[in-house]
Amino acid sequence: MTAMLPEGTLNGQVAIITGGGTGMGKSMALTFSKLGAKVVVASRKLENLETTVAEIEAQGGEALAIPVDVRDMAQVQNMVNQTKEHFGGVDILINNAAGNFVAKAEDLSVNAWNAVVGIVLNGTWFCTQTVAKEMIAQGRGGKIVNIIATYVWTGAPGTAPSAAAKAGVLSLTQSLAVEWGKHKIRVNAIAPGPVATENTTRQLFQGGNLFETISKDNPTGRFGEVEEISNAAAYLVSDYADYINGACLTIDGGGWLNKGYLKYANQIPSREK
């Protein structure tokens, strides 16, 4: 699948993509680069980031890898500082870093809850506030897209911390869209349904029968593809979407309208103690 926007759509833009070393984040990094953006990919695993940077450079783009734990404000500030030093500023932020696993709510430890909420909700806020301060100082506005999930509306058995945290991110998206509109900063969200990535969805849904069942139950009969998310993200950060602010774009083949994930409540495995 090729990028849906014209070549050069993001020329002159600098984009930070958290969770940019794999899956949807990597796809967005490659797509943005093809459209002319300079890209910073950030996550905890440098080896994944370096692979993404190498692929971007191989297609003629410019990219920078910055290891960061988004739960640590000092590391987030360092990420923004390095971006400014290397590319001169920042125009786009994609909050894609996430943590999730399937477990019964009664089995969750405090550490398990805090790990997911820390990455998804706190990490999104740390990155958003830090980047927005820079965008405001630059005076040319900016675009922020938060990657959430359709289960912020339906709930999802076995993913209580993630569902709660991403629902918080949706509210944050809407609040900041109103507050920062005067600074020409647009804040939107994308809510994907299950997307076929080796490192996330296949592990989360454990492959096999559950993976296939969820695919077949979707009105389209399949999981989403990472390129479908990255093309939508590219549109939201482009000038074509200049009047879109505070919105959440659902990309799930209509799955959330088909009882969401509730039918799988009895298939949640118990966690090993």
Summary of the structure (lengths in Angstrom):
residues: 273
radius of gyration: 17.8
end to end distance: 42.7
largest distance: 52.0
contacts: 967
relative contact order: 0.15
helix: 50%
strand: 15%
